[in-house]
């Protein structure tokens, strides 16, 4: 790739790094924020959940908006919103202001992240160059979250408001570079039939209700009627959305894309893999802080070894993909994750860090092998005009996966009565999710290559490679 191509990739990776570091830093800072502002337990929980609700609720719409309204326009506009509301969070002195800031920040991420991913998939030629770009992007995402845990612990010592102001500074730098480096694009042609407003409203409503229901799973049987009602209403609206899309002259989402086996398998695999990863990380954090009494900074330093994926994803994984193919590398990542979580099942009350280290290292390696290739598989072979849609579907899957993983382990831990037995029971959730994902990944390896398959499409005329 040319110097300009690497520069563009660096800017786009800055966005996903920003998104990862933002979430991780806040996770570390919430206890301090709660104590400083005198927040209730419920309000403090919603400071975290509001972001997930906004992100998961609008990612599908955000991905399609990039296709229909312009990728550069969506990226720059919503990055600006992200910057402004991150700043609002740093200035907040009440819980509702924090919750509002986090919700809008999540909505902004739901639009800018699929836009960034679709800019990559339409700017780099399909094949080794695009694969390399996507693997660097995936490694940066993982590195942002891992480093965010440590940086969040350090910034919280200076003052929790820096957890919000630091992303503002980073977002401003990325925005300034993006104006210069992201090439301008022609205004997308407006198709006959106009914008599918009914489909957009149905999609947003369904995703918001489903995301809210998933978040409430962590409460277990407490308020289960509201959880069930939200999930049921979300499913009804999802059915309405499908009916609208089938009748729409210009549908927001071409439903046929969900019949693409590779796309469906990649999205389901991403949901289960990311869900298991975040579920395990949440259990490990609870174990270290609640059972062992480690500080947030000590916990972050202990878990930082999982950030090895930030180094391995752009260096080792491309070589493995080139030699063995996407499907086999993905399956290898899933199998490693199964081994990793299984090794942690007999966790004891006084395990040394040396005993935990193999699981933490293997978890990072598994992420390096699976996440990037899943991103490639979820966008490979898709027409340029639907790359935003494919990116939105994949990002939606990862967001719902993380919400399901964290909520499910929290619910199981609570229902099991807490303590060491609760941790061991909660660990079964990520193990079950990754086990199911391994079965799905194996179908991709067994699927025979179609004879005479069409060659990969050429890069667009304005590609930067």
Secondary structure, 3 states (H helix, E strand, C coil): CCHHHHHHHHHHHHHHHHHHHHHHHHHHHHHHHHHHHCCCHHHHHHHHHHHHHHHHHHHHHHHHHHHHHCHHHHHHHHHHHHHHHHHHHHHCCCHHHHHHHHHHHHHHHHHHHHHHHHHHHHHCCCCHHHHHHHHHHHHHHHHHHHHHHHHHHHHHHHCCCHHHHHHHHHHHHHHHHHHHHCCCCCCCCCCCCCCCHHHHHHHHHHHHHHHHHHHHHHHCCCCHHHHHHHHHHHHHHHHHHHHHHHHCCCCCCCHHHHHCHHHHHHHHHHHHHHHHHHHHHHHHHHHHHHHCCCCHHHHHHHHHHHHHHHHHHHHHHHHHHHHHCHHHHHHHHHHHHHHHHHHHCCCCCCCCHHHHHHHHHHHHHHHHHHHHHHHHHHHCCCCHHHHHHHHHHHHHHHHHHHHHHHHHHHHHHHHCCCHHHHHHHHHHHHHHHHHHHHHHHHHHHHCCCCCCCCCCCCCCCCCCC
